[in-house]
Amino acid sequence: MSKILNVTNPEDNSLVGTMELTSEEELESMVDKAYAARRKWRDTPIRQRADILNKFSELISTKYTKELAELSTRELGKPITQSYEECGEVADIIKNTTERALHLYGDVLTESAPELENDLIYTKREPLGVVACITPFNFPMELTVHKIAPALVMGNTVIVKAPSSNPLAVMKLGEILQEAGIPEDVAFFMNCDHEAYSKKISKNPKVEAICLTGSTDTGIGLAKDAAETLKTLLFELGGNDGLIVFDDADFDQVLEEMFLGRIYNNGQVCCATKRLIVQNSIKDKLAEKLADWTKEFNIASAMDPDAIITTLISEKDALMVEERIKKTIEQGAVCVCGGKREGARIIPTVLNNVTKDMDIAKNMEVFGPVIPIIGFDTEDEAVEIINNTKYGLSSGIITADLKRAYRVSNYIESGATVLNGTGHYRHYDQAFGGFKSSGLGREGISVSVEEYSQLKTYVLKGVLGR
């Protein structure tokens, strides 16, 4: 008997929809079919593959935006305006990825090697094969297409695992892709339990690559499974990103950046500013400003176009955030505002006097609208604090001294550093990913077509000789 997954709205626990979980037998069949289809899809001219994906993009932007945005908001709790923004980004990412792939060139090697001068040597990129994609809950549509668009246009077949908490919008993307004309067995969308995935996907030798956006613990577990068959791994994992604010910073600029950095999507962002590292001479004043500022945000239903603060993905997740707030206060932090939970909603919270030895200042990632403020005196101390974590996804610096910003950024251990802004920054083309335990590889239009393919060298021996 199939297991049924009930998808509920985190705001009122009403039923949004249901879906069947894929069984181990069905997963094995999906892999076998995708494996069998990979040769024909690889041999389909890239122009034709791009045409299908461009049709996919067009359908999202012209026919399905409203349905996708409303469905995603109901199952995730994200403010509706942000779900509409995500749909626009999804269409752009697909279209721009296909353009990048259509203008990807190989190399011709020079006649520099002794006795090989008459050989013509050139390179070409070829697909990996079957690619398994695992999508997170927080930007489910955007982070699905960041994976499947480059994978498909480069000739791979894909198996997409939708997020368990809110799979419906991602599953709808699968239906739209079929409407766009994707051939049978080239792209599968499903959901399953962890044990089935481990047995039939991550340990399956027919699966050549796994791409994941998720937690570091999940990534470690998948890497252990995949090690048996030496799969290509592309992981964007956890983060406890810091934003360093020096005493010459403009407070209005800090507040503006912290909206994107910590309030957007109720703080459920991998590269959100989860630690605010502030020079001690302005720390208390900035804490007061932040406390007053957080009270201005409209707390409302996610379907309200004026809503800013809605709910987290679930009450279970909100309880976890609440526990971490309490733990930080028990360790000596001062709650300046917020600190309260209302069902699945977390009221924006500012915690002052956080010290660099507290858990939240190091490796305790908090996925909610919580701003811990950690003081520092010198540049060296700021760098020490921001690097004192196992993570290194993104980071930011705000200062009026651009020379200082460049100097400090040179020593920050993260995949990106934004000067005069929050680390919550992701250009479509950016090679997005982190240092240390924040991931493996990079994702973004400038690099993904290479990441989802492999380089092959062709040698025409002696062809240039007489």
C-alpha positions, 0 to 999 in steps of 0.5 A, spaced: 500 500 500 502 506 498 504 511 503 500 518 502 503 524 504 499 530 507 501 537 505 498 542 510 498 550 510 503 552 516 499 558 518 492 554 520 494 546 518 489 546 513 490 541 507 493 544 501 494 537 497 496 530 498 501 526 494 503 518 494 510 517 496 515 513 491 516 506 493 523 503 493 521 498 487 518 505 483 525 508 485 529 503 482 524 503 476 525 510 475 533 510 475 533 504 470 528 508 465 532 514 466 539 510 465 536 507 459 533 514 456 540 517 457 543 515 450 537 518 446 537 525 450 544 526 450 544 525 442 538 530 441 541 536 439 543 541 444 538 546 440 532 542 441 534 541 448 534 548 449 528 549 445 524 545 450 527 548 456 525 555 453 518 553 452 518 550 460 520 558 462 515 561 457 509 556 460 512 558 467 512 566 466 506 566 462 501 561 464 503 558 471 505 564 475 499 565 479 498 558 480 505 556 482 506 562 487 499 561 490 501 553 491 508 555 494 505 560 499 500 555 501 504 550 503 510 553 505 508 560 508 512 564 504 509 571 503 505 571 497 509 577 494 516 573 495 513 567 491 511 571 485 518 574 485 521 566 485 517 565 479 520 570 475 527 568 477 525 561 475 523 563 468 529 567 468 534 562 470 532 557 465 532 561 459 539 564 461 542 557 463 540 555 456 543 561 453 550 559 456 550 552 454 548 554 447 555 558 447 559 554 451 566 552 447 571 547 447 579 548 446 584 546 441 591 545 444 597 548 441 602 544 438 607 545 444 609 538 445 615 535 442 613 530 437 606 531 437 606 537 433 602 533 428 596 531 432 589 535 432 587 535 440 580 539 442 576 538 448 568 537 448 563 537 454 559 531 455 553 529 460 554 525 466 548 521 465 543 520 471 543 526 475 539 526 482 537 532 484 534 534 492 531 540 493 530 544 499 523 547 502 525 555 502 526 556 495 523 550 492 522 552 485 528 556 484 533 551 487 530 546 483 531 549 476 538 551 478 539 544 478 535 541 472 536 546 467 543 546 466 543 538 467 538 537 462 540 542 457 547 538 457 544 532 456 543 529 462 537 525 465 534 527 472 530 524 478 528 530 482 526 529 490 521 534 492 522 537 499 517 533 504 514 538 507 512 542 501 513 538 495 507 540 491 509 546 487 516 542 485 511 537 482 507 542 478 514 544 475 514 537 473 508 537 470 509 543 466 516 540 464 512 535 460 507 540 457 513 543 454 515 537 451 520 533 455 521 526 452 519 520 456 523 518 462 528 524 461 525 527 467 522 524 474 519 528 479 518 524 486 518 524 493 520 518 498 523 516 505 530 517 507 531 509 507 528 508 500 533 514 497 539 511 500 538 504 497 535 506 491 538 512 489 545 514 493 548 507 493 545 506 485 551 505 481 547 507 475 546 514 478 552 518 476 551 525 480 547 527 486 546 535 487 543 537 494 541 544 497 540 542 504 543 541 511 550 539 512 548 533 516 544 531 510 550 532 505 555 528 510 550 522 510 549 522 502 557 523 501 558 516 505 552 513 501 555 515 494 562 514 496 561 506 494 560 508 487 564 515 486 559 519 484 560 527 482 557 531 488 554 538 488 552 540 495 550 547 497 549 546 505 549 549 511 551 556 513 552 561 519 554 567 515 556 573 519 555 581 517 561 585 520 559 592 521 564 597 523 563 604 527 563 608 521 557 605 518 550 608 516 545 605 520 539 606 515 544 602 510 544 597 516 537 596 517 536 596 509 541 590 508 538 586 514 531 586 511 534 582 506 539 579 510 535 576 516 527 578 515 526 576 508 522 569 507 522 569 515 529 568 516 529 561 512 535 562 507 541 558 507 546 565 506 542 569 511 546 574 516 545 569 522 550 573 526 551 581 526 558 582 528 558 590 530 564 594 533 562 595 540 562 603 540 556 602 536 553 596 538 548 598 543 545 603 539 544 599 533 541 594 537 536 599 539 535 601 532 534 594 530 529 593 536 524 599 533 525 597 526 523 590 527 516 592 530 514 596 523 514 589 519 506 587 518 505 580 521 499 577 517 497 571 513 502 569 507 496 570 502 496 578 504 500 582 499 502 587 504 505 581 509 512 581 511 512 576 517 508 570 516 510 563 518 516 558 518 515 552 514 512 548 520 511 549 528 516 544 529 521 548 526 518 554 529 519 550 536 526 549 534 528 556 533 524 558 540 529 553 543 535 556 540 533 563 542 532 560 549 538 557 550 542 563 547 539 567 553 540 562 558 548 563 556 547 570 557 544 574 551 539 579 552 533 579 548 532 586 546 525 585 542 521 579 540 523 572 543 516 569 542 513 564 538 505 564 535 504 557 532 509 556 526 510 564 527 517 567 530 516 574 532 523 578 529 528 577 535 534 581 537 539 578 542 544 583 544 551 582 548 552 575 545 559 573 546 563 569 541 564 563 545 556 562 545 553 556 540 549 561 536 556 565 535 559 559 532 556 553 529 548 553 531 545 555 525 538 558 527 533 558 521 528 564 523 528 571 524 533 572 529 539 577 530 544 575 535 549 581 536 556 580 537 561 585 539 568 586 537 573 592 538 579 591 532 579 588 525 583 582 527 577 580 532 572 581 527 575 576 522 576 571 528 569 571 530 566 571 523 571 565 521 570 561 528 565 557 525 565 550 521 561 554 516 563 558 510 557 560 505 557 567 505 559 574 508 558 581 508 562 588 511 559 595 512 563 600 512 565 607 509 572 605 509 572 601 502 580 600 503 578 597 510 572 593 507 577 590 501 583 588 507 578 585 511 574 581 506 581 578 504 581 574 510 574 572 511 573 564 509 567 564 505 564 563 498 562 570 497 563 576 501 559 582 499 562 589 501 557 594 504 552 589 504 549 583 507 551 576 504 544 574 502 546 575 495 545 571 489 546 573 482 543 568 477 550 567 474 554 567 480 558 561 482 554 560 489 557 555 494 561 555 500 568 554 504 569 548 509 562 545 511 558 549 507 558 545 501 562 542 495 562 545 488 558 551 485 552 552 482 550 558 478 549 560 470 556 561 470 559 554 472 553 549 472 553 547 465 560 545 466 559 542 473 553 538 470 558 535 464 565 532 464 570 534 459 573 529 454 579 530 450 579 528 442 585 526 439 586 526 431 593 523 431 598 525 425 592 529 422 596 535 421 602 531 418 604 531 411 
